[in-house]
Amino acid sequence: MPKSHPRNTGAPNEESNDTPVTKPIELQPGSREYYESLLYSLTEGILVFDMELRLAGFNRAAEEMALLPLAESLGRPASDVLGKANEPLVELALRTLETGRPHTGFSAEIFRQDASRAPVEASAAPMDDAEGRPVGVLLVLREASRIRELEEEVKKSERLAYLGTMAASVAHEVRNPLGGIKGASQLLRDEVRGLPNEESLAEYINVVIRQVDRLTGILDSLKGLSKPVAPKLLPVNLHSLLDEALTLMAPDMKKHKVKVRRDYDPSMPEVVANESGLSGVFINLIKNAVEAMPRGGVLTLVTGIPSDFLYSTIKTDKGKKTMVAVKVSDTGSGIEDEAMKDIFNPFYSTKGGGLGLGLALSLKVVEEHGGTIKVDTEPGKGTVFTVYLPVYR
Protein backbone atom coordinates (compact mmCIF):
# COMPACT_ATOMS: atom_id res chain seq x y z
CA MET A 1 0.00 0.00 0.00
CA PRO A 2 1.41 3.46 -0.81
CA LYS A 3 2.40 5.92 1.85
CA SER A 4 -0.34 8.32 0.86
CA HIS A 5 -3.64 7.87 -0.86
CA PRO A 6 -5.42 10.56 -2.90
CA ARG A 7 -8.83 11.35 -1.54
CA ASN A 8 -11.76 13.67 -2.19
CA THR A 9 -14.09 14.37 0.71
CA GLY A 10 -16.74 15.72 -1.59
CA ALA A 11 -17.27 18.70 0.75
CA PRO A 12 -17.92 21.89 -1.26
CA ASN A 13 -17.13 25.38 -0.04
CA GLU A 14 -20.70 25.72 1.10
CA GLU A 15 -20.30 29.27 2.42
CA SER A 16 -19.84 30.68 -1.10
CA ASN A 17 -22.64 30.47 -3.65
CA ASP A 18 -20.16 31.20 -6.47
CA THR A 19 -17.95 28.20 -5.79
CA PRO A 20 -18.66 25.23 -8.07
CA VAL A 21 -19.65 22.07 -6.26
CA THR A 22 -17.16 19.22 -6.64
CA LYS A 23 -18.83 15.92 -7.40
CA PRO A 24 -17.82 13.27 -4.83
CA ILE A 25 -15.79 10.33 -6.10
CA GLU A 26 -17.99 7.24 -6.08
CA LEU A 27 -16.22 4.07 -5.02
CA GLN A 28 -17.65 0.76 -6.15
CA PRO A 29 -18.14 -1.56 -3.14
CA GLY A 30 -15.91 -4.58 -3.56
CA SER A 31 -13.36 -2.81 -5.72
CA ARG A 32 -9.68 -2.49 -4.82
CA GLU A 33 -10.03 1.29 -4.49
CA TYR A 34 -12.98 0.84 -2.13
CA TYR A 35 -11.04 -1.36 0.28
CA GLU A 36 -7.92 0.81 0.08
CA SER A 37 -9.98 3.88 1.01
CA LEU A 38 -11.65 1.95 3.84
CA LEU A 39 -8.29 0.82 5.24
CA TYR A 40 -6.82 4.32 4.84
CA SER A 41 -9.68 5.95 6.79
CA LEU A 42 -9.58 3.70 9.86
CA THR A 43 -8.35 5.28 13.11
CA GLU A 44 -6.86 1.94 14.18
CA GLY A 45 -3.33 1.28 12.99
CA ILE A 46 -3.22 -1.61 10.49
CA LEU A 47 -0.01 -3.46 9.58
CA VAL A 48 -0.17 -6.23 6.96
CA PHE A 49 2.53 -8.92 6.95
CA ASP A 50 2.96 -11.70 4.40
CA MET A 51 3.68 -15.39 5.13
CA GLU A 52 7.34 -14.55 5.64
CA LEU A 53 6.30 -11.93 8.20
CA ARG A 54 7.49 -9.11 5.95
CA LEU A 55 5.63 -5.80 5.79
CA ALA A 56 3.23 -5.88 2.85
CA GLY A 57 0.97 -2.92 3.63
CA PHE A 58 -0.18 -0.38 6.20
CA ASN A 59 -2.55 2.52 6.69
CA ARG A 60 -2.01 6.13 7.69
CA ALA A 61 -2.96 5.58 11.34
CA ALA A 62 -0.24 2.93 11.74
CA GLU A 63 2.36 5.26 10.27
CA GLU A 64 1.37 8.12 12.58
CA MET A 65 1.10 5.85 15.60
CA ALA A 66 4.64 4.53 15.14
CA LEU A 67 6.00 7.89 13.91
CA LEU A 68 7.72 5.87 11.21
CA PRO A 69 7.81 6.31 7.40
CA LEU A 70 6.51 2.80 6.74
CA ALA A 71 6.66 3.14 2.94
CA GLU A 72 10.42 2.85 3.27
CA SER A 73 9.98 -0.41 5.21
CA LEU A 74 7.85 -2.35 2.73
CA GLY A 75 9.28 -5.84 2.24
CA ARG A 76 11.34 -5.75 5.42
CA PRO A 77 10.87 -8.27 8.29
CA ALA A 78 8.51 -7.31 11.11
CA SER A 79 11.37 -7.44 13.62
CA ASP A 80 13.23 -4.77 11.62
CA VAL A 81 10.18 -2.61 11.02
CA LEU A 82 8.97 -2.55 14.63
CA GLY A 83 12.37 -2.91 16.29
CA LYS A 84 13.53 -4.94 19.28
CA ALA A 85 11.61 -2.75 21.74
CA ASN A 86 8.33 -3.85 20.12
CA GLU A 87 9.16 -7.57 20.18
CA PRO A 88 5.87 -8.49 21.96
CA LEU A 89 3.93 -7.16 18.95
CA VAL A 90 6.13 -9.15 16.56
CA GLU A 91 5.57 -12.29 18.65
CA LEU A 92 1.82 -11.70 18.57
CA ALA A 93 1.86 -11.56 14.76
CA LEU A 94 4.11 -14.62 14.56
CA ARG A 95 1.94 -16.65 16.95
CA THR A 96 -1.14 -15.77 14.88
CA LEU A 97 0.62 -16.79 11.67
CA GLU A 98 1.74 -20.13 13.15
CA THR A 99 -1.56 -21.09 14.77
CA GLY A 100 -3.91 -19.69 12.15
CA ARG A 101 -6.11 -18.34 14.96
CA PRO A 102 -6.89 -14.69 15.80
CA HIS A 103 -5.67 -13.13 19.05
CA THR A 104 -7.50 -10.13 20.51
CA GLY A 105 -7.37 -7.82 23.53
CA PHE A 106 -3.60 -7.89 23.90
CA SER A 107 -2.44 -4.92 26.03
CA ALA A 108 1.02 -3.58 25.25
CA GLU A 109 3.03 -0.45 24.63
CA ILE A 110 4.37 0.68 21.29
CA PHE A 111 7.82 2.24 21.37
CA ARG A 112 7.96 4.95 18.72
CA GLN A 113 10.77 6.27 16.60
CA ASP A 114 11.12 9.44 18.71
CA ALA A 115 11.76 7.27 21.82
CA SER A 116 8.30 8.00 23.24
CA ARG A 117 5.83 5.22 23.92
CA ALA A 118 2.07 4.86 23.96
CA PRO A 119 -0.28 2.26 25.42
CA VAL A 120 -2.06 0.18 22.76
CA GLU A 121 -4.61 -2.58 22.51
CA ALA A 122 -3.32 -5.02 19.91
CA SER A 123 -5.11 -7.70 17.94
CA ALA A 124 -3.89 -10.02 15.22
CA ALA A 125 -5.83 -12.05 12.68
CA PRO A 126 -4.82 -14.45 9.90
CA MET A 127 -5.49 -13.19 6.37
CA ASP A 128 -6.74 -15.51 3.60
CA ASP A 129 -7.19 -14.99 -0.13
CA ALA A 130 -10.43 -15.51 -2.05
CA GLU A 131 -9.85 -19.30 -2.16
CA GLY A 132 -9.30 -19.48 1.61
CA ARG A 133 -5.53 -19.97 1.42
CA PRO A 134 -3.47 -18.18 4.10
CA VAL A 135 -1.51 -15.25 2.69
CA GLY A 136 -0.44 -13.34 5.79
CA VAL A 137 -1.46 -11.72 9.05
CA LEU A 138 -3.08 -8.43 10.08
CA LEU A 139 -1.79 -6.59 13.16
CA VAL A 140 -4.34 -4.06 14.46
CA LEU A 141 -3.29 -1.40 16.98
CA ARG A 142 -5.63 0.87 18.92
CA GLU A 143 -3.94 3.69 20.81
CA ALA A 144 -5.54 3.25 24.23
CA SER A 145 -4.67 6.72 25.51
CA ARG A 146 -6.58 8.39 22.67
CA ILE A 147 -9.57 6.10 23.15
CA ARG A 148 -9.71 7.03 26.83
CA GLU A 149 -9.49 10.73 25.91
CA LEU A 150 -12.42 10.43 23.50
CA GLU A 151 -14.49 8.51 26.05
CA GLU A 152 -13.76 11.18 28.65
CA GLU A 153 -14.84 13.91 26.22
CA VAL A 154 -18.19 12.20 25.76
CA LYS A 155 -18.61 11.98 29.53
CA LYS A 156 -17.70 15.68 29.87
CA SER A 157 -20.35 16.68 27.34
CA GLU A 158 -23.01 14.53 28.99
CA ARG A 159 -22.10 15.92 32.41
CA LEU A 160 -22.31 19.51 31.17
CA ALA A 161 -25.67 18.86 29.52
CA TYR A 162 -27.07 17.45 32.77
CA LEU A 163 -25.66 20.27 34.88
CA GLY A 164 -26.93 22.83 32.39
CA THR A 165 -30.48 21.48 32.67
CA MET A 166 -30.23 21.48 36.44
CA ALA A 167 -28.79 25.02 36.43
CA ALA A 168 -31.73 26.27 34.36
CA SER A 169 -34.21 24.86 36.86
CA VAL A 170 -32.36 26.29 39.86
CA ALA A 171 -31.96 29.71 38.23
CA HIS A 172 -35.66 29.89 37.45
CA GLU A 173 -36.71 28.98 41.00
CA VAL A 174 -34.19 31.26 42.74
CA ARG A 175 -34.41 34.39 40.60
CA ASN A 176 -37.91 35.43 41.69
CA PRO A 177 -37.24 35.17 45.46
CA LEU A 178 -34.00 37.13 44.99
CA GLY A 179 -35.90 39.87 43.19
CA GLY A 180 -38.32 40.04 46.11
CA ILE A 181 -35.49 40.23 48.65
CA LYS A 182 -33.78 43.05 46.76
CA GLY A 183 -37.03 45.00 46.35
CA ALA A 184 -37.88 44.66 50.04
CA SER A 185 -34.36 45.69 51.03
CA GLN A 186 -34.55 48.83 48.90
CA LEU A 187 -37.88 49.75 50.52
CA LEU A 188 -36.44 49.08 53.97
CA ARG A 189 -33.48 51.37 53.19
CA ASP A 190 -35.96 54.15 52.46
CA GLU A 191 -37.82 53.45 55.73
CA VAL A 192 -34.74 53.86 57.95
CA ARG A 193 -33.98 57.34 56.65
CA GLY A 194 -34.06 59.88 59.45
CA LEU A 195 -33.57 57.33 62.21
CA PRO A 196 -30.75 57.95 64.72
CA ASN A 197 -28.84 54.88 63.56
CA GLU A 198 -29.65 55.35 59.85
CA GLU A 199 -26.04 55.08 58.71
CA SER A 200 -25.32 51.69 60.30
CA LEU A 201 -28.71 50.24 59.32
CA ALA A 202 -28.34 51.44 55.73
CA GLU A 203 -24.91 49.79 55.53
CA TYR A 204 -26.34 46.43 56.65
CA ILE A 205 -29.12 46.75 54.08
CA ASN A 206 -26.62 47.65 51.35
CA VAL A 207 -24.69 44.47 52.19
CA VAL A 208 -27.87 42.46 51.57
CA ILE A 209 -28.47 44.24 48.25
CA ARG A 210 -24.87 43.69 47.09
CA GLN A 211 -25.05 39.99 47.90
CA VAL A 212 -28.34 39.67 46.05
CA ASP A 213 -26.72 41.32 43.02
CA ARG A 214 -23.81 38.86 43.30
CA LEU A 215 -26.18 35.89 43.35
CA THR A 216 -28.04 37.32 40.36
CA GLY A 217 -24.75 37.55 38.51
CA ILE A 218 -24.07 33.89 39.24
CA LEU A 219 -27.49 32.97 37.87
CA ASP A 220 -26.77 34.97 34.71
CA SER A 221 -23.54 32.99 34.28
CA LEU A 222 -25.46 29.75 34.67
CA LYS A 223 -27.65 30.74 31.74
CA GLY A 224 -24.64 30.14 29.53
CA LEU A 225 -24.60 26.50 30.60
CA SER A 226 -28.30 25.89 30.22
CA LYS A 227 -29.69 27.59 27.14
CA PRO A 228 -28.83 26.27 23.66
CA VAL A 229 -27.06 28.88 21.57
CA ALA A 230 -27.36 29.23 17.80
CA PRO A 231 -25.07 32.20 17.12
CA LYS A 232 -24.48 33.69 13.71
CA LEU A 233 -21.30 32.07 12.41
CA LEU A 234 -18.89 34.05 10.24
CA PRO A 235 -15.28 33.63 9.10
CA VAL A 236 -13.01 34.68 11.97
CA ASN A 237 -9.26 35.23 12.09
CA LEU A 238 -8.03 33.48 15.23
CA HIS A 239 -4.77 35.45 15.32
CA SER A 240 -6.74 38.69 15.64
CA LEU A 241 -8.81 37.24 18.50
CA LEU A 242 -5.68 36.07 20.30
CA ASP A 243 -3.97 39.44 19.93
CA GLU A 244 -7.06 41.24 21.25
CA ALA A 245 -7.14 38.91 24.25
CA LEU A 246 -3.45 39.64 24.91
CA THR A 247 -4.15 43.37 24.79
CA LEU A 248 -6.93 43.04 27.36
CA MET A 249 -4.73 40.95 29.64
CA ALA A 250 -1.64 43.19 29.23
CA PRO A 251 -2.00 44.90 32.66
CA ASP A 252 -2.18 41.54 34.46
CA MET A 253 0.75 40.15 32.47
CA LYS A 254 2.84 43.20 33.36
CA LYS A 255 1.86 42.89 37.02
CA HIS A 256 2.87 39.20 37.16
CA LYS A 257 5.96 39.71 34.94
CA VAL A 258 4.71 37.23 32.34
CA LYS A 259 6.46 37.14 28.98
CA VAL A 260 4.58 36.29 25.79
CA ARG A 261 5.74 34.10 22.91
CA ARG A 262 3.69 33.84 19.74
CA ASP A 263 4.19 31.10 17.17
CA TYR A 264 1.43 31.72 14.64
CA ASP A 265 1.08 29.70 11.46
CA PRO A 266 0.68 32.40 8.78
CA SER A 267 -1.03 29.96 6.41
CA MET A 268 -3.70 28.91 8.90
CA PRO A 269 -7.20 29.43 7.44
CA GLU A 270 -10.07 31.23 9.13
CA VAL A 271 -12.60 29.36 11.25
CA VAL A 272 -16.38 29.39 11.30
CA ALA A 273 -17.22 31.07 14.58
CA ASN A 274 -19.20 33.50 16.66
CA GLU A 275 -16.50 36.09 17.30
CA SER A 276 -17.82 37.22 20.68
CA GLY A 277 -18.19 33.71 22.09
CA LEU A 278 -14.80 32.52 20.88
CA SER A 279 -13.11 35.70 22.11
CA GLY A 280 -14.41 34.93 25.61
CA VAL A 281 -12.87 31.45 25.39
CA PHE A 282 -9.37 32.75 24.63
CA ILE A 283 -9.59 35.56 27.19
CA ASN A 284 -10.47 32.97 29.83
CA LEU A 285 -7.68 30.57 28.83
CA ILE A 286 -5.07 33.35 28.75
CA LYS A 287 -6.33 34.71 32.08
CA ASN A 288 -6.01 31.26 33.66
CA ALA A 289 -2.50 30.87 32.25
CA VAL A 290 -1.39 34.23 33.64
CA GLU A 291 -2.88 33.47 37.06
CA ALA A 292 -1.01 30.15 37.07
CA MET A 293 2.26 32.12 36.99
CA PRO A 294 1.99 34.62 39.90
CA ARG A 295 5.79 34.94 40.14
CA GLY A 296 6.40 35.27 36.43
CA GLY A 297 6.81 32.87 33.55
CA VAL A 298 6.19 32.44 29.83
CA LEU A 299 2.81 32.42 28.11
CA THR A 300 3.06 30.72 24.70
CA LEU A 301 0.44 30.86 21.95
CA VAL A 302 0.81 28.43 19.05
CA THR A 303 -1.52 28.00 16.07
CA GLY A 304 -1.52 25.55 13.20
CA ILE A 305 -3.00 22.42 11.64
CA PRO A 306 -2.97 19.55 14.17
CA SER A 307 -0.76 16.58 13.34
CA ASP A 308 -2.76 14.21 15.55
CA PHE A 309 -4.85 11.98 13.25
CA LEU A 310 -7.85 11.84 15.62
CA TYR A 311 -8.06 15.64 15.84
CA SER A 312 -7.16 16.57 12.25
CA THR A 313 -10.67 16.39 10.75
CA ILE A 314 -14.30 16.33 11.85
CA LYS A 315 -17.44 15.11 10.10
CA THR A 316 -20.27 17.65 9.91
CA ASP A 317 -23.65 17.80 8.18
CA LYS A 318 -21.86 19.76 5.44
CA GLY A 319 -19.09 17.23 4.89
CA LYS A 320 -15.68 16.61 6.38
CA LYS A 321 -13.87 19.67 7.71
CA THR A 322 -10.21 20.17 8.47
CA MET A 323 -9.47 21.24 12.04
CA VAL A 324 -7.10 23.92 13.28
CA ALA A 325 -5.49 24.03 16.71
CA VAL A 326 -4.72 26.86 19.13
CA LYS A 327 -2.41 26.01 22.02
CA VAL A 328 -2.32 28.22 25.13
CA SER A 329 0.50 27.10 27.41
CA ASP A 330 2.05 28.37 30.62
CA THR A 331 5.10 27.55 32.73
CA GLY A 332 3.17 27.53 35.99
CA SER A 333 2.71 24.89 38.63
CA GLY A 334 0.56 22.61 36.47
CA ILE A 335 -2.64 20.82 37.47
CA GLU A 336 -2.63 17.96 39.96
CA ASP A 337 -3.95 14.59 38.77
CA GLU A 338 -6.84 14.71 41.24
CA ALA A 339 -8.02 18.05 39.85
CA MET A 340 -7.77 17.08 36.17
CA LYS A 341 -11.02 15.11 36.14
CA ASP A 342 -13.00 18.05 37.56
CA ILE A 343 -11.57 21.16 35.88
CA PHE A 344 -14.43 21.43 33.37
CA ASN A 345 -17.11 20.92 36.02
CA PRO A 346 -19.14 24.03 36.95
CA PHE A 347 -18.28 25.51 40.36
CA TYR A 348 -14.98 23.61 40.55
CA SER A 349 -12.08 26.01 41.05
CA THR A 350 -8.55 25.74 42.38
CA LYS A 351 -8.42 29.52 42.81
CA GLY A 352 -9.75 31.21 45.93
CA GLY A 353 -12.79 33.35 45.18
CA GLY A 354 -13.38 31.89 41.72
CA LEU A 355 -16.83 30.69 40.66
CA GLY A 356 -15.41 27.81 38.64
CA LEU A 357 -17.57 28.55 35.59
CA GLY A 358 -14.91 29.78 33.15
CA LEU A 359 -13.70 26.44 31.76
CA ALA A 360 -17.19 24.91 31.80
CA LEU A 361 -18.54 27.79 29.70
CA SER A 362 -15.46 27.74 27.42
CA LEU A 363 -15.91 24.04 26.69
CA LYS A 364 -19.58 24.56 25.94
CA VAL A 365 -18.84 27.40 23.49
CA VAL A 366 -16.14 25.41 21.68
CA GLU A 367 -18.37 22.33 21.40
CA GLU A 368 -21.15 24.51 19.96
CA HIS A 369 -18.65 25.45 17.24
CA GLY A 370 -18.02 21.76 16.46
CA GLY A 371 -14.69 21.63 18.28
CA THR A 372 -13.25 20.45 21.56
CA ILE A 373 -10.64 21.35 24.19
CA LYS A 374 -7.79 19.06 25.23
CA VAL A 375 -5.59 19.54 28.31
CA ASP A 376 -2.02 18.35 28.86
CA THR A 377 -0.31 19.17 32.14
CA GLU A 378 2.76 18.29 34.14
CA PRO A 379 2.76 19.31 37.82
CA GLY A 380 5.57 21.73 38.48
CA LYS A 381 6.21 22.46 34.80
CA GLY A 382 3.05 23.89 33.28
CA THR A 383 -0.17 23.28 31.38
CA VAL A 384 -1.23 23.34 27.73
CA PHE A 385 -4.86 23.92 26.70
CA THR A 386 -5.45 23.05 23.01
CA VAL A 387 -8.60 24.32 21.30
CA TYR A 388 -9.61 22.42 18.13
CA LEU A 389 -11.98 24.16 15.69
CA PRO A 390 -13.19 23.44 12.13
CA VAL A 391 -11.94 25.73 9.36
CA TYR A 392 -14.21 28.11 7.45
CA ARG A 393 -13.88 26.69 3.95
HUDA-V943833 format. One record per backbone hydrogen bond with DSSP energy under -1.0 kcal/mol. CO is the residue of the C=O (numbers start at 1). NH is the residue of the N-H. E is the energy in kcal/mol with one decimal. If there is no record, write none. Layout:
CO;NH;E / CO;NH;E
//
This chain:
12;14;-1.9 / 13;16;-1.8 / 28;31;-2.5 / 31;35;-1.9 / 32;36;-2.3 / 33;37;-2.3 / 34;38;-2.0 / 35;39;-2.5 / 36;40;-2.4 / 37;41;-1.7 / 45;141;-2.9 / 46;59;-1.2 / 47;139;-2.9 / 48;56;-3.8 / 48;57;-1.4 / 49;137;-2.6 / 50;53;-2.0 / 53;78;-2.4 / 54;50;-2.3 / 55;75;-3.0 / 57;48;-2.7 / 59;63;-1.6 / 60;64;-2.4 / 61;65;-2.5 / 62;66;-2.0 / 63;68;-1.7 / 66;113;-1.7 / 68;70;-1.8 / 69;72;-1.5 / 70;73;-1.9 / 73;76;-2.3 / 76;55;-2.7 / 77;81;-2.3 / 78;82;-2.8 / 79;83;-1.1 / 83;86;-1.0 / 84;87;-1.7 / 86;90;-1.5 / 87;91;-2.8 / 88;92;-1.8 / 89;93;-2.0 / 90;94;-2.5 / 91;95;-2.9 / 92;96;-1.9 / 93;97;-2.1 / 94;98;-2.3 / 95;99;-2.3 / 96;100;-2.1 / 103;124;-3.0 / 106;122;-3.8 / 108;120;-3.0 / 110;118;-1.8 / 112;115;-1.9 / 116;112;-3.0 / 118;110;-2.7 / 119;144;-1.4 / 120;108;-2.4 / 121;142;-2.0 / 122;106;-2.5 / 123;140;-3.4 / 124;103;-2.7 / 125;138;-3.1 / 127;135;-3.3 / 127;136;-1.3 / 129;132;-1.9 / 133;129;-2.4 / 136;127;-2.8 / 137;49;-2.8 / 138;125;-2.1 / 139;47;-2.4 / 140;123;-2.3 / 141;45;-2.9 / 142;121;-2.5 / 143;147;-1.8 / 144;148;-2.4 / 145;149;-1.8 / 146;150;-2.5 / 147;151;-2.4 / 148;152;-2.3 / 149;153;-2.0 / 150;154;-1.9 / 151;155;-2.0 / 152;156;-2.4 / 153;157;-2.3 / 154;158;-2.4 / 155;159;-2.6 / 156;160;-2.5 / 157;161;-2.3 / 158;162;-2.2 / 159;163;-2.6 / 160;164;-2.6 / 161;165;-2.0 / 162;166;-2.3 / 163;167;-2.8 / 164;168;-2.1 / 165;169;-1.7 / 166;170;-2.4 / 167;171;-2.9 / 168;172;-2.0 / 169;173;-2.0 / 170;174;-2.3 / 171;175;-2.2 / 174;178;-2.0 / 175;179;-2.3 / 176;180;-2.0 / 177;181;-2.4 / 178;182;-2.5 / 179;183;-2.3 / 180;184;-2.5 / 181;185;-2.2 / 182;186;-2.3 / 183;187;-1.9 / 184;188;-2.5 / 185;189;-2.1 / 186;190;-1.3 / 187;191;-1.8 / 188;192;-1.5 / 192;195;-1.9 / 195;198;-1.8 / 197;201;-2.3 / 198;202;-2.9 / 199;203;-1.7 / 200;204;-1.9 / 201;205;-2.2 / 202;206;-2.5 / 203;207;-1.9 / 204;208;-1.6 / 205;209;-2.2 / 206;210;-2.6 / 207;211;-2.2 / 208;212;-2.1 / 209;213;-2.3 / 210;214;-2.1 / 211;215;-2.3 / 212;216;-2.3 / 213;217;-2.1 / 214;218;-1.8 / 215;219;-2.1 / 216;220;-2.2 / 217;221;-1.9 / 218;222;-2.0 / 219;223;-1.1 / 221;224;-1.0 / 222;225;-1.1 / 222;226;-1.4 / 223;227;-2.5 / 234;273;-2.4 / 236;271;-2.2 / 237;241;-1.6 / 238;242;-2.5 / 239;243;-2.3 / 240;244;-2.2 / 241;245;-2.2 / 242;246;-2.2 / 243;247;-2.0 / 244;248;-2.1 / 245;249;-1.8 / 249;253;-2.4 / 250;254;-2.4 / 251;255;-2.2 / 252;256;-2.3 / 253;258;-2.9 / 257;297;-1.0 / 259;299;-3.5 / 261;301;-2.8 / 263;303;-1.9 / 265;268;-1.8 / 270;392;-3.2 / 271;236;-2.4 / 273;234;-2.6 / 274;278;-2.5 / 275;279;-2.2 / 276;280;-1.8 / 277;281;-1.2 / 278;282;-1.9 / 279;283;-2.4 / 280;284;-2.1 / 281;285;-2.3 / 282;286;-2.5 / 283;287;-2.4 / 284;288;-2.5 / 285;289;-2.0 / 286;290;-2.5 / 287;291;-2.4 / 288;292;-1.2 / 290;293;-1.6 / 293;296;-1.8 / 297;259;-2.7 / 299;261;-2.8 / 300;329;-2.5 / 301;263;-3.2 / 302;327;-3.3 / 304;325;-3.2 / 308;311;-1.2 / 312;323;-2.8 / 314;321;-3.1 / 316;319;-1.7 / 319;316;-1.9 / 321;314;-2.3 / 322;391;-2.6 / 324;389;-2.2 / 325;304;-1.6 / 326;387;-2.9 / 327;302;-2.1 / 328;385;-2.5 / 329;300;-2.4 / 333;380;-3.5 / 336;340;-1.3 / 339;342;-1.7 / 342;345;-2.2 / 345;348;-1.6 / 351;354;-1.6 / 356;347;-1.1 / 357;361;-2.6 / 358;362;-2.2 / 359;363;-2.7 / 360;364;-1.8 / 361;365;-2.3 / 362;366;-2.4 / 363;367;-2.5 / 364;368;-1.9 / 366;371;-2.4 / 367;370;-1.7 / 372;388;-2.9 / 374;386;-3.1 / 376;384;-3.3 / 378;381;-2.9 / 378;382;-1.7 / 382;378;-2.4 / 383;330;-2.1 / 384;376;-2.4 / 385;328;-2.8 / 386;374;-2.6 / 387;326;-2.0 / 388;372;-1.3 / 389;324;-3.0 / 390;272;-1.1
//
